[in-house]
Amino acid sequence: MLYKVLCLGLVSCVAAFALPPEIASLTGLSDSQFDELLPRASCPESINGTGIISGPSFPDEIDILKRNSFVKRDGVKLTLLGEEFRPVGANIYWLGLDENVIPDPSYPSRTRVLEAFADVVAMGGNAVRGHTLGISVGNPLSVEPSLDVFNHDAYEAIDFAVTAARIYGLKLVLPLIDNYNYYHGGKYQFIGWHGIAFNGTGANITPEDVGAYFYNTTSIVESFKRYIINHLTHVNRYTGLALKDDPTIFAWESGNELSAARFGDGPAPAAWTKEIGQLIKGLAPKQLFMDGSYGVFPETLDNEIVDIFGDHFYPPNITRLREGASMVHAAGRNYFSGELDWTGGGDDLTRFLSTVTEIEGAGDAYWSLFGHDDECCQYVEHDDGTFTSFYYLRANSPNVSFVDRGKILIDHAAQITGKPAPKTFQKATCPQTSFPKALIPPGFPL
């Protein structure tokens, strides 16, 4: 019989086995000799914190009201219960479908989702940007695996993550389509479904102008709108709320890094963004709408249906940040930096984040958060190439300063939310074990 030792990333751990007596006679090895041949799981070293987060904190009446209230826009600011709300936190793109596990892809485990949200809370965040909670097309495990065929089993992972975000008091911004051709789907799935040929993955697509069909072909636009309608009207099995009626989702984003055709070709057409925004606002009038174009462009800013404009920063660029935010504010809208590289290229990270704090109403989310595996022992590794994934309290390596950079992100979250910066790191346990009953809907699987 196998006995599994669960480790929390604080000390080394190994798998422990009760060996049947015949092993020694068959192999000629003692138990200790045989044990040396077994595969061992070694928990990574991490920095210990003095505070322990084993689950969401017990809510007071205001906390409950915030979970049940929608974020609103008031000019360039966002508000929650009449107070300013400045979203700050992490991108966690894999919450609905993950490419970093075996089999690839798979739905992420509940343990991993809960730990990730606990990490955001431990760092002082209040928001998460989650690609695969909104983008889910073209894969057998997707919400829409093929044109107009909807897979309701795919919603279990989405329902769990959205409900868990609510339990942890986090608000979500969810893109609805990707500019690229990755495992979770994007605009090229819709283009291919309508018989238009292309080659390539990621951003490297040929013909180079084929991406424009997504915006200017009526049948493709209408099929994407059907996906949006299906998605926003889906009723969460745990909360009983349609996604369009859930205050946990503070904004729907038209897409991730959308461009006119390929990467860097300018914004998604303003008329298309307006059409998609009108659909979303018609379905979800209490939720906000964000233009998912990659960058801020003057020709898009008179689109009154848009609440939030923003940009991504690889690497951080203070001049571009200030120029974009100035244009957005001149249009009377909110500014959100949806992704930023935290690793150290470009302008100094502390100065860049301080500039975000200085910009009225602005918020941001770093790219991108990962945690431990299902057994809370190994880190789930993800290679973004130039952009290193972030692991909370993972020990610094010669090339990556997780703890040092994490402290910068924690201090920034405190500054932007107006809360005191923690004097010590708070450790988020894996697995999460403590959940106030007042926060848990009936039937929620914990």
ZARO-193407 format. One record per residue (C-alpha): residue number from 1; chain; x negated, y negated, z. Coordinates in steps of 0.05 Angstrom, whole numbers, plus 5000, padded with zeros to 4 digits. Example, Ala and Ser with C-alpha at 12.3 -4.5 7.8 and 13.67 -1.06 7.14 Angstrom:
<rs>
 pos unit east north   up
   1    A 4754  5090 5156
   2    A 4727  5021 5143
</rs>
This chain:
<rs>
 pos unit east north   up
   1    A 5000  5000 5000
   2    A 4974  4930 4982
   3    A 4973  4875 5033
   4    A 4966  4805 5004
   5    A 4931  4750 5043
   6    A 4960  4681 5029
   7    A 4910  4625 5033
   8    A 4923  4551 5035
   9    A 4861  4524 5000
  10    A 4826  4509 5066
  11    A 4782  4570 5075
  12    A 4757  4629 5034
  13    A 4803  4688 5028
  14    A 4802  4757 4999
  15    A 4854  4809 4980
  16    A 4862  4861 5035
  17    A 4880  4933 5017
  18    A 4900  4994 5059
  19    A 4863  5049 5020
  20    A 4894  5118 5014
  21    A 4849  5172 5046
  22    A 4838  5209 4981
  23    A 4798  5151 4952
  24    A 4736  5169 4992
  25    A 4738  5242 4970
  26    A 4750  5224 4897
  27    A 4697  5171 4892
  28    A 4647  5188 4946
  29    A 4651  5116 4970
  30    A 4667  5091 5039
  31    A 4723  5041 5049
  32    A 4673  4984 5056
  33    A 4636  5005 4993
  34    A 4700  5010 4953
  35    A 4723  4943 4979
  36    A 4661  4911 4950
  37    A 4683  4934 4881
  38    A 4752  4904 4885
  39    A 4767  4837 4851
  40    A 4767  4781 4902
  41    A 4807  4717 4902
  42    A 4768  4660 4931
  43    A 4807  4599 4951
  44    A 4773  4534 4928
  45    A 4744  4489 4980
  46    A 4782  4425 4992
  47    A 4780  4366 5038
  48    A 4820  4376 5101
  49    A 4870  4323 5121
  50    A 4893  4307 5191
  51    A 4966  4301 5172
  52    A 5003  4362 5147
  53    A 5060  4358 5098
  54    A 5095  4426 5098
  55    A 5159  4399 5066
  56    A 5200  4336 5056
  57    A 5207  4293 5118
  58    A 5273  4292 5155
  59    A 5315  4237 5123
  60    A 5349  4179 5157
  61    A 5412  4147 5130
  62    A 5373  4100 5084
  63    A 5333  4158 5056
  64    A 5397  4195 5039
  65    A 5427  4133 5007
  66    A 5364  4123 4964
  67    A 5369  4195 4939
  68    A 5442  4182 4920
  69    A 5432  4114 4889
  70    A 5411  4094 4819
  71    A 5352  4051 4803
  72    A 5375  3987 4769
  73    A 5341  3933 4728
  74    A 5343  3860 4749
  75    A 5305  3822 4696
  76    A 5232  3844 4698
  77    A 5242  3881 4764
  78    A 5274  3947 4783
  79    A 5315  3954 4846
  80    A 5340  4010 4891
  81    A 5394  3995 4942
  82    A 5381  3921 4929
  83    A 5307  3925 4945
  84    A 5251  3923 4894
  85    A 5231  3991 4867
  86    A 5163  3997 4835
  87    A 5152  4067 4807
  88    A 5084  4096 4822
  89    A 5061  4168 4819
  90    A 5039  4223 4772
  91    A 5052  4255 4706
  92    A 5069  4328 4717
  93    A 5084  4351 4647
  94    A 5092  4426 4660
  95    A 5151  4426 4708
  96    A 5201  4455 4658
  97    A 5154  4500 4618
  98    A 5080  4513 4628
  99    A 5025  4531 4579
 100    A 4971  4542 4632
 101    A 4993  4610 4658
 102    A 4999  4681 4632
 103    A 5041  4694 4593
 104    A 5033  4628 4556
 105    A 5081  4594 4561
 106    A 5122  4612 4622
 107    A 5169  4577 4669
 108    A 5129  4551 4729
 109    A 5139  4583 4796
 110    A 5179  4547 4849
 111    A 5118  4548 4895
 112    A 5078  4508 4845
 113    A 5133  4457 4833
 114    A 5143  4445 4907
 115    A 5069  4437 4921
 116    A 5062  4387 4864
 117    A 5118  4344 4890
 118    A 5089  4348 4960
 119    A 5022  4324 4932
 120    A 5056  4263 4901
 121    A 5089  4247 4968
 122    A 5023  4257 5005
 123    A 4991  4206 4959
 124    A 5046  4155 4972
 125    A 5081  4163 4905
 126    A 5155  4153 4893
 127    A 5161  4175 4820
 128    A 5142  4229 4771
 129    A 5141  4229 4695
 130    A 5158  4299 4671
 131    A 5153  4315 4597
 132    A 5182  4386 4597
 133    A 5242  4366 4638
 134    A 5265  4326 4578
 135    A 5226  4355 4518
 136    A 5244  4428 4505
 137    A 5251  4450 4433
 138    A 5222  4500 4384
 139    A 5198  4554 4433
 140    A 5237  4618 4451
 141    A 5237  4593 4523
 142    A 5260  4523 4504
 143    A 5328  4492 4515
 144    A 5335  4490 4439
 145    A 5293  4546 4411
 146    A 5321  4537 4341
 147    A 5366  4485 4308
 148    A 5432  4478 4345
 149    A 5419  4541 4386
 150    A 5417  4526 4460
 151    A 5385  4570 4512
 152    A 5420  4558 4579
 153    A 5371  4604 4615
 154    A 5318  4551 4603
 155    A 5355  4504 4649
 156    A 5341  4544 4713
 157    A 5270  4516 4716
 158    A 5294  4446 4698
 159    A 5351  4448 4748
 160    A 5303  4471 4803
 161    A 5252  4416 4789
 162    A 5303  4360 4785
 163    A 5335  4384 4850
 164    A 5267  4391 4884
 165    A 5249  4320 4863
 166    A 5313  4296 4896
 167    A 5296  4335 4959
 168    A 5228  4302 4963
 169    A 5257  4233 4950
 170    A 5223  4224 4883
 171    A 5253  4190 4822
 172    A 5241  4217 4751
 173    A 5227  4186 4683
 174    A 5238  4238 4628
 175    A 5215  4232 4556
 176    A 5261  4266 4505
 177    A 5215  4283 4447
 178    A 5140  4286 4434
 179    A 5102  4251 4379
 180    A 5058  4313 4373
 181    A 5065  4386 4355
 182    A 5053  4423 4421
 183    A 5082  4484 4455
 184    A 5141  4447 4488
 185    A 5164  4417 4422
 186    A 5166  4350 4388
 187    A 5191  4312 4327
 188    A 5157  4361 4280
 189    A 5203  4418 4303
 190    A 5263  4378 4278
 191    A 5226  4360 4214
 192    A 5210  4434 4201
 193    A 5280  4457 4218
 194    A 5305  4413 4161
 195    A 5260  4446 4109
 196    A 5205  4394 4106
 197    A 5137  4427 4105
 198    A 5077  4406 4146
 199    A 5013  4436 4174
 200    A 4975  4427 4238
 201    A 4981  4422 4314
 202    A 4977  4366 4364
 203    A 4965  4300 4330
 204    A 4929  4330 4270
 205    A 4987  4338 4222
 206    A 4987  4337 4146
 207    A 5016  4307 4104
 208    A 4999  4246 4146
 209    A 5065  4210 4133
 210    A 5111  4270 4146
 211    A 5127  4246 4217
 212    A 5167  4188 4189
 213    A 5222  4236 4167
 214    A 5242  4243 4240
 215    A 5267  4172 4240
 216    A 5292  4159 4170
 217    A 5328  4224 4152
 218    A 5401  4222 4174
 219    A 5408  4297 4184
 220    A 5346  4299 4228
 221    A 5368  4240 4270
 222    A 5437  4270 4280
 223    A 5407  4337 4301
 224    A 5363  4302 4352
 225    A 5424  4265 4378
 226    A 5459  4332 4387
 227    A 5400  4355 4429
 228    A 5405  4293 4472
 229    A 5480  4302 4482
 230    A 5471  4375 4503
 231    A 5414  4357 4550
 232    A 5444  4297 4585
 233    A 5512  4331 4594
 234    A 5481  4395 4623
 235    A 5507  4406 4694
 236    A 5453  4425 4744
 237    A 5471  4491 4776
 238    A 5445  4469 4844
 239    A 5472  4398 4851
 240    A 5535  4403 4808
 241    A 5514  4339 4774
 242    A 5505  4329 4699
 243    A 5435  4303 4685
 244    A 5467  4239 4660
 245    A 5500  4229 4728
 246    A 5440  4246 4772
 247    A 5408  4186 4807
 248    A 5344  4226 4814
 249    A 5331  4210 4740
 250    A 5318  4135 4739
 251    A 5301  4130 4665
 252    A 5305  4168 4599
 253    A 5247  4153 4552
 254    A 5260  4157 4477
 255    A 5197  4198 4470
 256    A 5124  4208 4488
 257    A 5074  4163 4451
 258    A 5120  4156 4391
 259    A 5091  4126 4328
 260    A 5120  4109 4260
 261    A 5087  4170 4229
 262    A 5022  4195 4259
 263    A 4985  4173 4321
 264    A 4966  4099 4317
 265    A 5014  4081 4261
 266    A 5054  4030 4300
 267    A 5118  4038 4340
 268    A 5179  4081 4327
 269    A 5226  4041 4283
 270    A 5265  3990 4325
 271    A 5331  4009 4291
 272    A 5320  4083 4310
 273    A 5303  4065 4382
 274    A 5365  4022 4386
 275    A 5409  4079 4359
 276    A 5380  4129 4409
 277    A 5385  4079 4465
 278    A 5458  4065 4450
 279    A 5473  4140 4452
 280    A 5437  4148 4519
 281    A 5469  4086 4550
 282    A 5537  4110 4526
 283    A 5527  4177 4560
 284    A 5489  4152 4621
 285    A 5506  4079 4634
 286    A 5477  4081 4705
 287    A 5409  4106 4682
 288    A 5355  4064 4649
 289    A 5327  4070 4579
 290    A 5254  4064 4562
 291    A 5222  4054 4493
 292    A 5174  4112 4484
 293    A 5131  4079 4430
 294    A 5057  4082 4443
 295    A 5044  4010 4462
 296    A 5079  3943 4464
 297    A 5097  3912 4396
 298    A 5130  3844 4384
 299    A 5178  3872 4332
 300    A 5211  3918 4383
 301    A 5220  3870 4442
 302    A 5287  3840 4420
 303    A 5320  3908 4427
 304    A 5370  3892 4482
 305    A 5386  3965 4496
 306    A 5316  3976 4524
 307    A 5305  3966 4599
 308    A 5231  3986 4602
 309    A 5172  3978 4555
 310    A 5102  4002 4569
 311    A 5037  4031 4546
 312    A 4986  4087 4559
 313    A 4913  4073 4576
 314    A 4857  4118 4552
 315    A 4814  4087 4579
 316    A 4840  4032 4626
 317    A 4839  3965 4590
 318    A 4857  3904 4632
 319    A 4862  3857 4573
 320    A 4911  3902 4536
 321    A 4950  3912 4601
 322    A 4958  3838 4613
 323    A 4976  3822 4541
 324    A 5028  3877 4537
 325    A 5060  3860 4604
 326    A 5062  3786 4585
 327    A 5101  3802 4521
 328    A 5148  3848 4559
 329    A 5161  3796 4613
 330    A 5174  3743 4560
 331    A 5229  3788 4535
 332    A 5257  3795 4606
 333    A 5244  3870 4613
 334    A 5207  3915 4661
 335    A 5136  3941 4647
 336    A 5113  4011 4662
 337    A 5044  4041 4648
 338    A 5068  4113 4635
 339    A 4999  4145 4631
 340    A 4929  4125 4651
 341    A 4861  4158 4654
 342    A 4837  4160 4726
 343    A 4768  4190 4712
 344    A 4726  4128 4705
 345    A 4720  4106 4633
 346    A 4737  4036 4609
 347    A 4751  3981 4658
 348    A 4740  3994 4732
 349    A 4798  4036 4758
 350    A 4807  3996 4822
 351    A 4809  3930 4784
 352    A 4857  3959 4732
 353    A 4905  3985 4785
 354    A 4900  3919 4824
 355    A 4921  3884 4760
 356    A 4982  3930 4754
 357    A 5000  3911 4826
 358    A 4994  3837 4809
 359    A 5042  3843 4750
 360    A 5112  3828 4774
 361    A 5155  3891 4776
 362    A 5104  3936 4741
 363    A 5092  4009 4757
 364    A 5047  4066 4733
 365    A 5034  4141 4732
 366    A 4966  4173 4725
 367    A 4952  4232 4679
 368    A 4962  4287 4702
 369    A 4973  4327 4766
 370    A 4960  4401 4777
 371    A 4957  4444 4839
 372    A 4948  4517 4860
 373    A 4972  4581 4829
 374    A 5033  4621 4851
 375    A 4993  4652 4909
 376    A 4966  4585 4933
 377    A 4895  4608 4924
 378    A 4864  4588 4857
 379    A 4874  4522 4823
 380    A 4912  4525 4758
 381    A 4859  4499 4709
 382    A 4878  4455 4651
 383    A 4829  4425 4601
 384    A 4853  4361 4569
 385    A 4786  4353 4535
 386    A 4765  4282 4549
 387    A 4818  4271 4603
 388    A 4809  4312 4665
 389    A 4870  4336 4703
 390    A 4877  4312 4774
 391    A 4878  4358 4835
 392    A 4895  4328 4902
 393    A 4840  4338 4954
 394    A 4800  4384 4909
 395    A 4727  4379 4928
 396    A 4685  4331 4887
 397    A 4643  4363 4833
 398    A 4580  4334 4800
 399    A 4623  4309 4743
 400    A 4691  4294 4774
 401    A 4705  4256 4839
 402    A 4775  4282 4857
 403    A 4772  4258 4929
 404    A 4740  4190 4915
 405    A 4785  4174 4857
 406    A 4845  4202 4894
 407    A 4832  4152 4950
 408    A 4836  4096 4898
 409    A 4903  4123 4873
 410    A 4929  4130 4945
 411    A 4909  4059 4963
 412    A 4942  4033 4899
 413    A 5007  4069 4914
 414    A 5008  4036 4983
 415    A 4995  3968 4953
 416    A 5048  3973 4899
 417    A 5102  4001 4946
 418    A 5084  3954 5003
 419    A 5072  4011 5052
 420    A 5012  4017 5098
 421    A 4955  4056 5067
 422    A 4942  4121 5105
 423    A 4879  4121 5147
 424    A 4866  4194 5133
 425    A 4885  4243 5079
 426    A 4950  4281 5089
 427    A 4945  4355 5071
 428    A 5003  4384 5031
 429    A 5009  4457 5049
 430    A 5017  4511 4997
 431    A 5068  4541 5001
 432    A 5115  4488 5027
 433    A 5155  4518 5085
 434    A 5196  4465 5121
 435    A 5260  4438 5090
 436    A 5312  4397 5129
 437    A 5380  4429 5119
 438    A 5411  4361 5106
 439    A 5372  4358 5040
 440    A 5385  4428 5013
 441    A 5446  4440 4968
 442    A 5482  4507 4977
 443    A 5450  4563 4938
 444    A 5384  4527 4927
 445    A 5330  4581 4925
 446    A 5277  4566 4977
</rs>
